[in-house]
């Protein structure tokens, strides 16, 4: 039963992702029509530079007036692939008010204003879908909010930024330092000219906020996510990791506290055992590990960025939203009923790998061990290495709260025999 | 906005999966109600042995008359976890006719009669969901038919049977033979007393039929799936695989032909490179690798069986179907519009690893090479090993059709100098 009046889709943004969405909508028009139950028609494309030639897109559809486009009133779906907060936010809200559902790939906006956007969608009885906002092509938002809707998710831990994974993988496999690996990532187009959003963990933190919100049915804002970049990871850290049978990844970790009464979300570099499935995620790939009560351990793996992969996720949402339009229903909206408190980083409990530069004389280990004990941080292993009158101590702890560890490190810095704290790295995935 | 009249759910079967579904419906009742928008109520449980004590289930709900239960007329959803063809098929059809939607975990039935069941669902305006039928807890049916609905899937290749993966992993890691590894799997409860359905690939073939159908929007019946078990895989095969930098897995492979005009589906043991993500899938875990035009390579990993994981998948479907009931819509039904022909095994193109026992005399390699050439099968590498007057030849081919390879092997068997064909193994994932 094919409806013949086409569904009208407007595209906001026609860059790497948008042009690929437009291309697939044209080349796969018959397939999309079959899968939706009605043809879809590209009704308008809002761009900043209208003079640019866009292959396969009717120039008559191109406009610089995005606001007028979303106000047309005859649109079924608006696809937002501009990115950034404004004008994307206002355009999405305006689209809802003028009768369209929205598919967005905008992680920054969703992480910052997800609740308000969901509310606007619901008020207007429209859909807001955003599979492409997290981990590119990897189906993750839908599995978390639909497939696992009958389960209780306890942890989501993943590599959700391809740029940083490329850099860390390069450091791991070649022994290169951070700057050298970053330069190669830039040269190959994996890192942007200004890599701050990636290497400082802002991009991953936005995704962590979105994932934690869905996983725990709780509003988690970008500000709630602890964030530590990976610019200070050194070749020496990778050597330490190897000695422990580990590698280093920039992880986004969303956890439910043991007692179930609160959640945490954080982004930081961490050592993980080479036997962990996330350890073997190479290059710019992404992977997300999910642990739940009934399903156990699941992993989702795939390309986390790029025009085509992101377009795949956008189009999957487009099909779902179009199907909803035809049936007069809407898909699952925001689910924040659990409203669990988001605990600060100090309450996170994990293990730590700490390298100290210490004086090479008797009694140092006893002093250091006393400081750990006084702060309630239990030591798993210590390795002592002498070098030219100096020595290094590598301490790996049992599980302890981040606050206890911070207190321990502050006290260690005050010891005369401790020359410096060379590195502190969390150990995850054990 | 919570509706107070509960949705009524009947459970057909209360074994390992069913009892876990019932348990979670009770213990997570509040969460399920929030996520659905209305409470769900267990309205009846059909079992074979009513005398068995079932903890947490009101004995007043238990009945042996499954037919009367599905005919009640007030049910919203029937969850079928009996398995097998009958009475499951008739009960599901009857449930549709009496107004209920259905969630099923029944791969054998879906693979054999999926089209008829989908038709019955559609006629009655009801949902048929079956995430649990393939790869247990791993979200796979929903990602394939919804997340990738705007993409073109070219290949689905996976480990979809935990029992055989446990056995093969054991053989790989310990050097054990098939029987020894099977005995251990049986002792640990990973293999059933009669392991035929698993080790002969029937279970994997059913899943391959379901996956191919969804991936290619084409009806693929169980009979269309080429099936070869793994009972003849030997310790020697694993040694050969190691020499090639490979391991051996029982794979379900669904492929679109290069020209896009036909598809194939098959289950057989195959060598895959140790670097392939599927190679590191250990124990009874499942993983499915998906390749599509836009998304590229995706992988889904998790527990493929067991009461809790399967219950997680069933409950995810239950939430979706209940939400659909409330909104008056139905989810995606069968999508078979592409109706591509399913080609026989002879048309499958892949690489082969062939071990021959040959006479240890000059000219044998030339004879063997000639036979390959005459059948249009190009040789990649040959390794010759002498042993006590006998010799073995290991040939790895370039890509060739299964029909050409079969012809080659038949001709090789007729050579006087070929004493026997020790093993033929396909090589995948390169």
Interface residues (C-beta under 8 A of the other chain):
Chain A: X20 X24 X28 X31 X32 X34 X35 X131 X137 X138 X139 X142 X143 X146 X147 X148 X149 X150 X151 X152 X217 X277 X280 X292 X293 X294 X295 X296 X297 X298 X299 X300 X301 X302 X303 X306 X308 X309 X311 X312 X313 X314 X315 X316 X317 X318 X319 X320 X323 X324 X327 X328 X329 X330 X332 X335 X337 X338
Chain B: X20 X24 X28 X31 X32 X34 X35 X131 X137 X138 X139 X142 X143 X146 X147 X148 X149 X150 X151 X152 X217 X277 X280 X292 X293 X294 X295 X296 X297 X298 X299 X300 X301 X302 X303 X306 X308 X309 X311 X312 X313 X314 X315 X316 X317 X318 X319 X320 X323 X324 X327 X328 X329 X330 X332 X335 X337 X338
